[in-house]
Amino acid sequence: MTSLFSRRTFLKQAALLPLAATVSIPASTALAAYAQPKRIGGSHLRPALNAYSFLELLNANAKDKTKGLDLFQLCDFCAQHNFDAIDLTGYFFPGYPQAPADSYLFALKRHAFDLGLAISGTGVRNDFTAANPAVRAEGVQRLKTWIEVAAKLGAPVVRAFADSQPPFKNWQQAADNAPRATVEGYLADALRECADHGKKFGVIVGVQNHGDFINTGAEHLSLLRRVDHEWCGALVDTGKYLTPDPYADIALTAPYAVNWQIKETMQSSVDSPATDMKKLITIIRQSGYRGYLPIETLSMRRKGYDSTVEVPKMLADLRAALAATESIAPVPRPR
């Protein structure tokens, strides 16, 4: 069964690779090989929680401290459910998008440590697709600020978006309908500058596919190859490859992953198929990835959505898949 799956995955990857070459632009850029992270041993996967799962409760607390919960209480929740780590989205820190006070960061870092929790990452909003260079420069500065925040927290990865942000509806509108190759250049230049800053502080820039500029695994790799920086990698959002077979896209990018967002459904919609957790974890194990797997639940306009209920259910599904796939070894891949 495993070998059959491996062959199918390989064939899907092979079919997508020519597309990656066509999405990439100048040949000189495409030839600059973007290296896969070096892995030793089999996969080693640790459950984590993405704080965005508690969007509603965290936002409620930001408005009224007597309601919802704060990041300290969210760490308590993670400890109660034996998560290995927490991914602390930047939006929920006091003063965002500015850096929080060091006293806050260090208190939160110590609290997580006392609970046995690692801080697996953080993330911000940015728009590197905009035609206006001032908008892109603002995003670069924000990433640099939060790279330094991550370093203080001991978080190894900062998430960067590869899509447009409000008031724009999509990357074409943000870019004033500039050609895709031009916009990929905007993104690559901004991400490379951020990665240079990340290298100084020991923090990796993880580029997330989010269903706008990056809809496919081939597009994801094309951008990373153009950035061509050892401190920039893929943050694979399992719910945001908008293709007929997202698992094939995940298989293509998994070897380059530095972090994840594991979603309940394959296209972050209540109407899309539920994530086949065993199939997904098989792909991740075959890629050789070693590290955290942050899960993220979303309300998706569901009536009565309760993150305190949905997160433990998803965690149980993840743990069952991890146990069922424990014997699966990485598939050797050419470099």
C-alpha positions in Angstrom: 0.0 0.0 0.0 2.8 2.4 0.9 4.8 1.7 -2.2 1.8 2.2 -4.4 1.1 5.5 -2.8 4.7 6.5 -3.2 4.6 5.8 -7.0 1.3 7.7 -7.4 2.7 10.6 -5.5 5.9 10.6 -7.6 3.9 10.6 -10.8 1.8 13.5 -9.7 4.9 15.4 -8.7 6.6 14.7 -12.0 3.5 16.0 -13.8 3.6 19.2 -11.8 7.4 19.9 -12.2 7.1 21.1 -15.8 4.5 23.5 -14.7 6.8 24.9 -12.0 9.4 25.5 -14.7 6.8 27.4 -16.8 5.7 29.5 -13.9 9.3 30.5 -13.1 10.6 33.3 -15.1 14.1 33.9 -16.5 16.1 30.7 -17.0 19.0 32.1 -15.0 16.7 32.4 -12.0 15.1 29.0 -12.5 18.5 27.3 -12.5 19.4 28.8 -9.1 18.6 25.7 -7.1 16.5 26.3 -4.0 17.9 23.7 -1.6 15.6 21.4 0.4 16.3 21.4 4.2 18.6 18.7 5.2 16.9 15.9 7.2 18.5 13.1 9.1 16.6 10.0 10.2 12.9 9.4 9.7 10.1 11.9 10.1 9.6 13.3 13.7 6.3 15.0 14.0 5.0 17.0 16.9 1.5 18.4 17.3 1.2 22.2 17.7 -1.7 24.7 17.8 -2.0 27.7 15.6 -3.4 30.5 17.8 -5.7 31.7 14.9 -8.0 28.7 15.8 -9.1 30.9 18.8 -9.6 34.1 16.7 -13.0 34.9 18.2 -12.0 34.4 21.8 -8.7 36.2 21.4 -10.4 39.2 19.7 -13.1 39.3 22.4 -10.4 39.4 25.1 -8.6 42.2 23.3 -11.8 44.3 23.5 -12.7 43.3 27.1 -10.3 41.6 29.4 -13.2 39.9 31.2 -14.1 37.9 28.1 -12.5 35.3 25.9 -9.0 34.4 26.6 -5.5 35.8 26.2 -2.3 34.2 24.9 -1.3 33.1 28.4 -4.6 31.3 28.8 -4.2 29.8 25.4 -0.9 28.4 26.4 -2.7 26.9 29.4 -5.2 25.3 27.1 -2.4 23.8 25.0 -0.8 22.3 28.1 -4.1 20.8 29.3 -4.3 19.0 25.9 -0.6 18.1 25.8 0.3 20.0 22.7 4.1 20.1 22.1 4.1 23.7 20.9 2.0 26.8 20.1 2.2 29.0 17.0 1.5 32.5 18.3 0.0 34.7 15.5 1.2 38.2 15.8 -2.2 39.8 15.5 -3.1 38.8 19.0 -0.2 40.5 20.7 -0.8 43.8 22.5 0.1 46.8 20.2 0.3 44.8 17.0 1.7 45.6 14.4 4.3 47.2 16.6 6.5 45.0 18.7 5.3 44.2 22.2 7.3 45.2 25.2 10.2 42.9 26.0 8.7 42.4 29.4 5.5 40.9 27.9 7.5 38.7 25.4 9.7 37.3 28.1 6.9 36.7 30.5 5.0 34.8 27.8 8.1 32.9 26.8 8.7 31.9 30.4 5.0 30.9 30.9 5.2 28.6 27.8 8.5 27.1 29.1 7.0 26.4 32.5 4.2 24.5 30.7 6.6 22.5 28.6 5.5 24.3 25.4 7.8 25.3 22.6 6.8 28.4 20.6 6.9 27.1 17.0 6.4 30.3 15.1 4.5 33.5 14.7 3.2 35.5 11.7 2.0 38.8 10.5 0.1 40.4 7.6 2.0 41.8 4.7 1.3 42.6 1.0 4.2 42.1 -1.3 2.0 42.0 -4.4 1.2 45.7 -4.4 2.3 47.9 -7.2 2.9 50.7 -4.7 6.5 50.2 -3.4 5.6 52.0 -0.2 3.1 49.2 0.6 5.7 46.5 0.0 8.3 48.4 2.1 5.8 48.6 5.0 5.4 44.9 4.8 9.2 44.3 4.8 9.6 46.5 7.9 6.8 44.6 9.6 8.4 41.3 8.9 11.8 42.6 10.1 10.2 43.8 13.3 8.5 40.4 14.0 11.6 38.5 13.0 13.2 40.2 16.0 10.1 39.5 18.1 10.4 35.8 17.1 14.1 35.7 18.1 13.2 37.0 21.5 10.5 34.4 21.9 12.7 31.6 20.7 10.4 31.0 17.7 12.3 29.6 14.7 9.8 30.7 11.9 7.9 33.9 11.0 5.0 33.4 8.5 4.8 35.8 5.5 1.9 36.0 3.1 2.3 35.7 -0.6 -1.1 37.2 -1.3 -2.8 40.6 -1.4 -4.4 42.3 1.7 -7.4 44.6 2.1 -8.4 47.0 0.6 -7.4 44.9 -2.4 -9.6 41.9 -3.4 -6.8 40.0 -5.2 -3.2 40.3 -6.3 -4.2 41.5 -9.8 -6.0 44.4 -8.3 -3.2 45.1 -5.9 -0.6 45.0 -8.7 -2.6 47.2 -11.1 -2.8 44.2 -13.4 1.0 43.9 -13.7 2.1 40.6 -15.3 2.5 37.6 -12.9 6.3 37.5 -13.6 6.6 41.1 -12.5 4.6 40.5 -9.3 6.6 37.4 -8.5 9.7 39.6 -8.7 8.1 42.0 -6.2 7.5 39.1 -3.8 10.9 37.6 -4.3 12.8 40.8 -3.7 10.9 41.6 -0.5 11.2 38.1 0.8 14.9 37.9 0.1 15.4 41.2 2.1 13.4 39.7 5.0 15.3 36.4 4.8 18.6 38.4 5.0 17.3 40.0 8.2 16.1 36.6 9.4 19.6 35.1 9.0 21.0 37.8 11.3 18.5 36.7 14.1 18.3 33.0 13.4 14.7 33.1 12.2 13.4 31.5 9.0 10.8 33.3 6.8 8.0 30.8 6.0 6.1 31.7 2.9 2.4 30.6 3.1 0.2 29.7 0.2 -3.1 31.4 0.8 -5.2 30.9 -2.3 -4.5 34.2 -4.1 -1.1 34.6 -5.7 -0.2 31.0 -4.8 -2.8 28.5 -5.6 -0.6 25.5 -6.6 2.5 23.7 -5.4 4.2 24.6 -8.6 3.6 28.3 -8.0 4.8 28.0 -4.4 8.1 26.4 -5.5 8.5 28.9 -8.4 8.5 31.7 -5.9 10.9 30.0 -3.5 13.3 29.2 -6.3 13.3 32.9 -7.3 13.9 34.0 -3.7 16.7 31.4 -3.5 17.6 32.0 0.1 18.5 29.4 2.7 16.5 31.3 5.4 13.3 31.3 3.3 11.1 28.2 3.0 7.6 26.9 2.5 4.9 27.3 5.1 2.4 24.7 3.7 -1.2 25.6 4.3 -3.0 22.3 3.6 -6.3 24.1 3.0 -5.1 26.6 0.4 -4.0 24.7 -2.7 -7.0 25.4 -4.9 -6.5 22.5 -7.3 -8.4 19.3 -8.2 -5.9 17.3 -6.1 -4.4 19.4 -3.3 -2.6 16.3 -1.9 -0.4 16.2 -5.0 0.5 19.9 -4.4 1.3 19.2 -0.8 3.5 16.3 -1.8 5.4 18.6 -4.2 6.1 21.3 -1.5 6.4 19.1 1.6 10.2 18.5 1.2 10.7 22.3 1.4 8.4 22.9 4.4 9.7 24.8 7.4 6.3 24.9 9.1 2.7 24.0 8.4 -1.0 25.0 8.9 -3.0 21.8 9.0 -6.6 22.6 8.2 -9.8 20.6 8.8 -10.9 20.8 5.2 -8.9 20.8 2.0 -9.9 24.2 0.8 -10.8 26.0 4.0 -14.5 25.8 3.3 -17.2 23.9 5.1 -18.3 22.7 1.7 -14.9 21.3 0.7 -13.8 17.7 1.5 -12.6 17.0 5.0 -8.9 16.5 5.3 -7.9 12.8 5.1 -5.5 13.1 8.0 -3.9 9.7 7.5 -3.3 10.4 3.8 -1.9 13.8 4.7 0.4 12.6 7.4 1.6 9.8 5.1 2.7 12.5 2.6 4.5 14.5 5.3 6.3 11.4 6.6 7.4 10.4 3.1 8.8 13.9 2.7 11.1 13.4 5.6 9.8 16.5 7.4 10.9 16.7 11.1 9.2 19.3 13.2 5.9 20.8 14.4 2.5 20.4 12.8 0.3 23.3 13.9 -3.4 22.6 13.5 -5.9 25.3 12.8 -9.6 25.2 13.0 -11.8 27.9 11.4 -15.4 28.9 12.1 -16.2 28.8 8.3 -19.5 30.4 9.2 -20.6 27.3 11.1 -23.4 28.0 13.6 -22.3 27.2 17.1 -18.6 26.9 16.3 -16.6 26.4 19.4 -12.8 26.2 19.2 -12.6 24.6 22.6 -14.5 21.7 21.1 -13.2 21.6 17.6 -9.5 21.8 18.4 -9.5 18.7 20.7 -11.4 16.8 18.0 -8.9 17.7 15.3 -6.0 17.0 17.7 -7.4 13.5 18.3 -7.6 12.9 14.5 -4.0 14.1 14.1 -2.7 11.8 16.8 -4.6 8.8 15.4 -3.0 9.5 12.0 0.5 9.9 13.5 0.1 6.5 15.3 -1.2 4.8 12.2 1.6 6.0 10.0 4.5 5.7 12.4 6.3 3.0 10.4 6.3 5.0 7.1 9.8 6.0 6.0 10.9 9.0 3.9 11.0 8.5 0.2 14.5 9.2 -1.2 14.4 12.3 -3.5 16.9 13.6 -6.0 18.4 16.9 -5.1 
